[in-house]
Amino acid sequence: MMRVDSGDDSLRIHGPAVDGSLVIRGGTGGISVQSAELTGGAEKLDALADELQAVQAETGRILQELCRLERLPPWSTAPAADAVRAGHGIVGRVAADMEGTGARIRDCIRDYQLAEAGAVARRTLGFLTWGEVSQRVTNFLATWVPDRDTLDQTMAVGVVGAGAVLASSLTQAVEGVPPDFLSRPLDARRAETLQVQLDASPAGLLERIRAIEARGAGYIEVIEVGDAGRKAYVVVVPGTQSVAVGQDNPFDLGGIHESMAWDSGHVTAAILQALKAAGAHEGDPVVAVGYSQGGIHAMNFAADPQVLEKFDVRYVLTAGSPVGRIEPGRGVELLHLEHQADGVPGGDGTPNPDTGHRVTVTLTNDVSGYERGALGPGHALANYEDGARAVSASTDPALAASSAVLTGVLGAGGTATATRFSLTRAEPQSGSPFRPFSPRVHRSDVSYGPDVSAGRHRQAGRSPGR
């Protein structure tokens, strides 16, 4: 718990909650909710103080009228005058106390926000200058196919603010990049439909990522849950599957570019086609799940205006994903899993916002027993699966509320229908334009093309971001 000295030890804002190896920010117990509640309390105190000041003014008028009628001097100690004068003073002191308490509450909120801003700056900047961070990111993006040591070093820089200079670095690095790397439409083909036993907990949903990665490269999965009376759908998106560039597989290194520079426009279009082919109808509830790069795609999907017009996106689960810059649709419940030894979630240089519908869990467990992989053991999917099990076992109020929302959409799980789709990039077009990283844009002019259930189709319309 973080305490802020506001002149009153009874006034404090709690920092991130800790439950074993879980550090929990946001949600119902988050700072933003606490701040909103304290601000609301301060406003109520101000309103009461205003009312008491009006009462004090009225008692002053009564005292004056009493002295006039009784022909008493204003300083009279007559019982009636003395009683009114005492009441006048008491009301004034209570009003002043309320005003002071409201001011101390606001000071508490302000001091915590300043302290938190400083902590974020220290986490973001670390011990590198902006020039050093920019140069390292630019070198990495210009190379595109780094060896393992370079990748580890660059992602470590991500923890200390690589994302803060990603916009300018992307612009510099893609100059002269072959068209194969630029964002391209995707072809989506139904591969298979099968019955699965779905564990609808966060850990169970992350296990689905392992299942589709075992199926092969470039697959996503749409799971239909429920019966004819009430159906919901889960979209499962894998992480980066190759550090090569320009492959048919959209989840190579170029997929990171697609997710961060183009807001996952083509991936979102393919997911919409897949949902339709899997039997989803407009208005059906949807849960999106993504690991690493897939988490960025899942968040962009939940922020896309066209998606929100078609479907009721209820929940997004990400693991090891840099998604602090993405704002989903209103009311979407978010659960982000990160690990303190994983540099990837910090790759956008922006901590996840602390809001009532957004919970970020930082895992602090020992990762020495997990497979190292290209990005270190902290980024291992197995590590996040274990962390998700700890989330389900936690009694923290924010996590309990988040789990309740997920259960409300999917129930406990059970037999479900999983449809897998193979996504491949369309052939590159020479001279395709590149648009630098910029704030989110609406893609109202993108046509999502025909139903993929009939075979292999390409998306129609212009590239996203235009």
C-alpha positions in Angstrom: 0.0 0.0 0.0 1.3 3.4 -0.9 0.5 6.2 1.6 0.5 9.9 0.7 1.1 12.5 3.4 -1.9 14.9 3.1 -1.8 16.2 6.6 -4.2 13.6 7.8 -3.2 10.0 8.3 -6.8 8.9 7.8 -6.7 9.9 4.2 -4.8 7.5 1.9 -4.9 6.0 -1.5 -4.0 2.4 -1.8 -1.4 1.5 -4.4 -1.5 -1.8 -6.4 -2.8 -4.7 -4.4 -0.6 -7.7 -3.8 -1.8 -11.3 -3.6 1.1 -13.7 -3.5 3.0 -13.4 -6.7 0.4 -11.1 -8.3 0.5 -7.3 -8.3 -2.9 -6.0 -9.3 -3.7 -2.6 -10.7 -7.0 -1.2 -11.9 -10.4 -2.7 -11.8 -12.9 -2.1 -9.0 -10.1 -1.5 -6.5 -7.9 0.5 -8.8 -6.5 4.0 -8.3 -8.9 5.6 -10.7 -11.9 4.1 -8.9 -10.5 5.2 -5.5 -9.7 8.6 -6.9 -13.2 8.9 -8.3 -14.8 7.9 -5.0 -12.6 10.3 -3.1 -13.3 13.1 -5.5 -17.0 12.4 -5.2 -16.7 12.5 -1.4 -14.9 15.8 -1.6 -17.6 17.2 -3.8 -20.3 16.1 -1.3 -18.4 17.7 1.6 -18.2 20.9 -0.4 -21.9 20.8 -1.0 -22.6 20.2 2.7 -20.2 23.0 3.7 -22.1 25.4 1.3 -25.4 24.4 3.0 -23.9 24.9 6.5 -22.5 28.3 5.5 -26.1 29.2 4.4 -27.3 28.0 7.8 -24.6 30.1 9.6 -25.7 33.1 7.7 -29.3 32.5 8.7 -28.4 32.1 12.4 -26.5 35.4 12.2 -29.6 37.1 10.8 -31.7 35.5 13.6 -29.3 36.8 16.2 -29.5 40.3 14.8 -33.3 40.2 14.7 -33.4 38.8 18.3 -31.2 41.6 19.6 -33.3 44.2 17.8 -36.6 42.9 19.2 -35.2 42.5 22.7 -33.4 45.8 22.6 -30.1 43.9 23.4 -26.6 44.9 22.3 -24.9 42.5 19.9 -22.5 41.4 22.6 -25.4 40.6 25.0 -25.0 37.4 27.2 -28.7 37.0 27.6 -29.6 33.3 27.5 -31.5 33.4 24.2 -28.9 35.5 22.4 -26.0 33.5 23.9 -27.6 30.2 22.6 -28.1 31.5 19.1 -24.5 33.0 19.0 -23.1 29.6 20.2 -25.0 27.8 17.4 -23.8 30.3 14.9 -20.2 29.5 15.9 -20.6 25.8 15.9 -22.1 25.7 12.4 -19.3 27.9 11.1 -16.6 25.6 12.6 -18.2 22.5 11.2 -18.5 24.1 7.7 -14.8 25.1 7.9 -13.8 21.5 9.0 -15.7 20.1 6.0 -14.0 22.5 3.6 -10.6 21.6 5.1 -11.3 17.8 4.8 -12.3 18.2 1.1 -9.2 20.2 0.4 -7.0 17.5 2.1 -8.7 14.8 0.0 -7.9 16.7 -3.2 -4.3 17.2 -2.0 -4.1 13.5 -1.3 -5.3 12.7 -4.9 -2.9 15.3 -6.4 0.1 14.0 -4.4 -0.5 10.4 -5.4 -0.9 11.4 -9.0 2.4 13.2 -8.9 4.1 10.3 -7.2 2.6 7.8 -9.7 3.7 10.0 -12.6 7.2 10.0 -11.2 7.2 6.3 -10.8 5.9 5.8 -14.4 8.7 8.1 -15.7 11.3 6.1 -13.8 9.9 2.8 -15.1 9.7 4.2 -18.6 13.0 6.1 -18.9 15.2 3.8 -16.8 18.9 4.7 -17.1 18.9 5.4 -20.8 18.7 8.8 -22.5 16.0 9.3 -25.2 18.8 9.4 -27.8 20.1 6.0 -26.7 16.6 4.4 -26.7 15.8 5.9 -30.1 19.0 4.7 -31.6 18.6 1.1 -30.3 15.0 0.9 -31.6 15.9 2.4 -35.0 18.8 -0.1 -35.4 16.5 -3.0 -34.5 13.7 -1.9 -36.9 16.1 -1.2 -39.7 17.5 -4.8 -39.3 14.2 -6.5 -39.1 15.8 -10.0 -38.7 18.0 -9.8 -35.6 19.8 -12.6 -34.0 18.6 -13.8 -30.6 21.0 -11.6 -28.6 20.0 -8.5 -30.5 16.3 -9.4 -30.0 16.7 -9.9 -26.3 18.7 -6.6 -26.0 16.1 -4.7 -28.0 13.1 -6.0 -26.1 14.9 -5.2 -22.8 15.0 -1.6 -24.1 11.3 -1.9 -24.6 10.9 -2.1 -20.8 12.5 1.3 -20.4 10.6 3.2 -23.1 11.2 2.0 -26.6 7.6 2.6 -27.4 7.9 6.3 -26.6 10.1 6.8 -29.7 8.5 4.0 -31.8 6.7 6.5 -34.1 9.7 8.3 -35.3 11.8 5.1 -35.4 9.2 3.3 -37.5 9.2 6.2 -39.9 13.0 6.2 -40.3 13.3 2.4 -40.4 10.8 1.6 -43.1 12.3 3.9 -45.6 13.2 1.6 -48.5 11.7 -1.5 -46.8 10.5 -3.9 -49.6 6.8 -4.0 -50.3 6.7 -7.5 -48.9 6.9 -6.1 -45.4 4.1 -3.5 -45.8 0.6 -4.3 -44.5 -1.3 -6.5 -46.9 -4.8 -7.9 -47.0 -5.3 -11.4 -45.7 -7.0 -14.5 -47.2 -8.9 -16.5 -44.7 -9.8 -20.2 -45.2 -11.8 -22.5 -43.0 -9.5 -25.4 -42.1 -11.6 -27.6 -39.7 -14.3 -27.7 -37.2 -14.1 -29.9 -34.1 -15.7 -30.4 -30.7 -13.5 -29.4 -27.8 -13.8 -29.4 -24.0 -13.4 -25.7 -23.2 -12.1 -24.5 -19.8 -13.5 -21.0 -19.8 -11.2 -19.6 -17.2 -8.3 -17.3 -18.2 -5.8 -20.2 -18.0 -8.1 -22.4 -20.1 -8.4 -19.7 -22.8 -4.7 -19.3 -22.9 -4.4 -23.1 -23.4 -6.4 -22.6 -26.7 -3.5 -20.5 -28.0 -1.2 -23.5 -27.4 -3.6 -25.7 -29.2 -3.8 -23.5 -32.4 0.0 -23.0 -32.4 0.4 -26.8 -32.3 -1.9 -26.9 -35.3 0.5 -24.9 -37.4 1.5 -21.3 -38.4 -1.0 -18.7 -39.2 -4.1 -20.1 -37.6 -6.8 -18.4 -35.5 -9.7 -20.1 -33.7 -13.3 -19.1 -33.2 -15.1 -21.1 -30.5 -18.8 -21.2 -30.2 -20.1 -21.6 -26.7 -23.6 -22.2 -25.5 -26.8 -23.6 -27.0 -29.4 -22.4 -29.5 -30.9 -20.0 -27.0 -27.8 -18.2 -26.0 -24.5 -18.3 -27.9 -21.2 -16.5 -27.3 -18.0 -16.6 -29.3 -14.3 -16.7 -28.4 -11.7 -15.4 -30.8 -8.2 -16.8 -30.1 -5.1 -15.1 -31.7 -1.6 -16.5 -31.4 1.7 -14.6 -30.8 4.6 -13.9 -33.1 5.5 -17.1 -34.8 8.6 -16.0 -36.8 11.1 -13.2 -36.8 11.3 -13.4 -40.6 9.6 -10.7 -42.8 7.3 -10.9 -45.7 6.0 -14.4 -45.2 2.6 -15.7 -46.0 2.0 -16.1 -42.3 0.6 -12.8 -40.9 2.0 -13.5 -37.4 5.6 -13.0 -38.4 7.6 -9.9 -37.4 5.6 -8.0 -40.0 2.5 -8.7 -37.9 3.9 -6.5 -35.2 4.1 -3.7 -37.7 0.6 -4.5 -38.8 -0.7 -4.3 -35.2 1.1 -1.2 -34.1 1.2 0.9 -37.3 -2.0 -0.2 -39.0 -4.2 -0.9 -36.0 -4.5 -4.6 -37.1 -6.9 -3.5 -39.9 -6.4 -6.6 -42.0 -6.3 -9.0 -39.1 -9.5 -7.5 -37.8 -11.2 -7.9 -41.2 -10.1 -11.6 -41.3 -11.5 -12.1 -37.8 -14.8 -10.6 -38.8 -15.0 -13.0 -41.8 -14.1 -15.9 -39.5 -16.8 -15.0 -37.0 -19.4 -14.9 -39.8 -18.2 -18.2 -41.2 -18.3 -19.8 -37.7 -22.0 -18.9 -37.4 -21.9 -15.7 -35.3 -24.6 -13.2 -35.9 -24.7 -9.4 -35.3 -25.1 -8.6 -31.6 -23.7 -11.9 -30.4 -21.3 -11.5 -27.4 -17.6 -12.0 -28.2 -14.5 -12.6 -26.0 -11.1 -11.9 -27.6 -7.9 -13.7 -26.4 -4.4 -13.0 -27.5 -0.8 -13.7 -26.5 2.1 -11.4 -27.3 1.5 -9.9 -30.8 -1.9 -11.6 -30.7 -2.9 -9.5 -27.7 -2.4 -6.3 -29.7 -4.6 -7.7 -32.5 -7.2 -8.7 -29.9 -7.2 -5.2 -28.4 -7.4 -3.5 -31.8 -10.3 -5.8 -32.7 -12.1 -4.6 -29.5 -11.4 -1.0 -30.4 -12.5 -1.1 -34.0 -15.8 0.9 -34.6 -17.0 -1.5 -37.2 -16.5 -4.5 -34.9 -18.4 -2.7 -32.1 -21.3 -2.0 -34.5 -21.6 -5.7 -35.4 -20.8 -7.5 -32.2 -21.1 -7.1 -28.4 -17.5 -7.4 -27.4 -17.6 -8.1 -23.7 -14.1 -9.2 -22.7 -10.5 -9.1 -23.8 -7.7 -11.2 -22.3 -4.1 -10.5 -23.2 -0.8 -12.1 -22.0 2.6 -10.5 -22.6 1.3 -7.8 -24.9 2.1 -4.1 -25.2 -1.4 -2.6 -25.3 -1.3 0.5 -23.1 -2.0 2.8 -26.0 -5.1 1.0 -27.2 -8.5 2.1 -25.9 -11.3 -0.5 -26.5 -15.0 0.2 -26.8 -16.8 1.5 -23.8 -17.8 -1.2 -21.3 -15.4 -3.9 -22.5 -13.8 -5.7 -19.6 -10.0 -6.1 -19.9 -7.6 -8.4 -18.2 -3.9 -8.0 -19.0 -1.2 -10.4 -17.7 2.4 -9.2 -17.6 5.5 -10.4 -16.0 8.2 -8.3 -14.4 10.9 -10.2 -16.2 9.1 -9.8 -19.6 10.2 -6.9 -21.7 7.5 -7.2 -24.3 4.5 -5.6 -22.5 6.6 -2.5 -22.0 7.4 -2.3 -25.7 4.9 0.6 -26.3 6.4 2.7 -23.5 3.0 3.2 -22.0 1.7 1.5 -18.8 -1.9 0.2 -19.1 -4.4 2.8 -17.9 -5.9 2.2 -14.4 -9.6 2.2 -14.9 -12.6 0.4 -13.4 -12.9 -2.0 -16.4 -9.2 -2.6 -16.9 -7.2 -4.9 -14.7 -3.4 -5.4 -15.1 -1.8 -8.2 -13.3 2.0 -8.2 -13.0 3.4 -11.6 -12.2 6.5 -11.7 -10.0 7.1 -15.4 -9.7 10.4 -17.0 -10.4 10.7 -17.9 -14.1 13.9 -19.9 -14.1 12.0 -23.1 -14.7 10.4 -22.0 -18.0 11.7 -22.3 -21.5 13.9 -19.4 -22.3 12.7 -18.9 -25.9 13.8 -15.9 -28.0 12.4 -13.3 -25.6 13.3 -15.0 -22.3 11.5 -17.2 -19.8 9.3 -14.3 -18.5 7.6 -14.2 -21.9 6.9 -18.0 -22.0 3.3 -18.9 -22.7 3.5 -21.6 -20.0 4.5 -18.9 -17.5 1.3 -16.9 -18.3 -0.9 -20.0 -18.1 0.4 -20.6 -14.6 -0.2 -16.9 -13.8 -3.7 -17.1 -15.1 -4.4 -20.0 -12.7 -3.2 -17.9 -9.9 -5.6 -15.2 -11.0 -8.5 -17.6 -10.9 -7.5 -18.7 -7.4 -7.1 -15.1 -6.1 -9.7 -13.6 -3.8 -8.7 -10.0 -4.8 -11.9 -8.0 -5.4 -10.8 -6.6 -8.7 -9.9 -10.1 -10.0 -13.1 -11.6 -8.6 -15.1 -8.9 -10.4 -13.2 -9.5 -13.7 -13.7 -13.3 -13.5 -17.4 -12.7 -12.8 -17.8 -10.8 -16.1 -16.0 -13.6 -18.0 -18.1 -16.3 -16.4 -21.2 -14.2 -17.2 -20.4 -14.4 -20.9 -19.0 -17.9 -21.3 -20.3 -19.8 -18.2 -18.0 -22.5 -16.8 -17.2 -23.9 -20.3 -17.8 -27.5 -21.3 -18.3 -28.9 -24.8 -17.9 -26.2 -27.4 -17.4 -26.0 -31.2 -14.0 -24.8 -32.4 -13.5 -23.6 -36.0 -10.0 -23.0 -37.1 -9.0 -20.6 -39.9 -5.8 -20.4 -41.8 -4.8 -16.8 -42.5 -2.3 -16.0 -45.3 -1.2 -12.7 -46.8 -2.2 -11.7 -50.2 0.4 -11.2 -52.9 2.3 -7.9 -52.3 1.6 -5.0 -54.7 4.6 -3.1 -55.8 4.7 0.5 -54.6 2.2 0.0 -51.8 2.3 3.2 -49.6 3.4 3.2 -46.0 1.7 5.3 -43.5 3.7 6.1 -40.3 2.5 5.2 -36.8 -0.2 7.7 -35.8 -3.1 7.9 -33.4 -6.0 5.5 -33.9 -8.1 6.2 -37.0 -11.5 5.0 -37.9 -11.6 2.5 -40.8 -15.2 3.1 -41.9 -14.1 2.8 -45.5 -12.9 -0.8 -45.3 -15.1 -3.5 -46.9 -14.8 -6.8 -45.2 -15.5 -8.8 -48.4 -17.6 -11.9 -48.9 -18.2 -14.9 -46.6 -15.1 -17.0 -46.3 -17.1 -20.2 -45.8 -17.5 -20.6 -49.5 -13.7 -20.7 -50.1 -10.7 -18.5 -50.4 -11.5 -14.8 -50.8 -9.6 -11.6 -50.4 -10.7 -8.5 -48.5 -12.0 -5.7 -50.6 -11.5 -2.0 -50.1 -8.6 0.2 -49.3 -5.8 -0.5 -46.8 -6.7 0.2 -43.3 -5.6 3.5 -41.9 -6.6 5.4 -45.0 
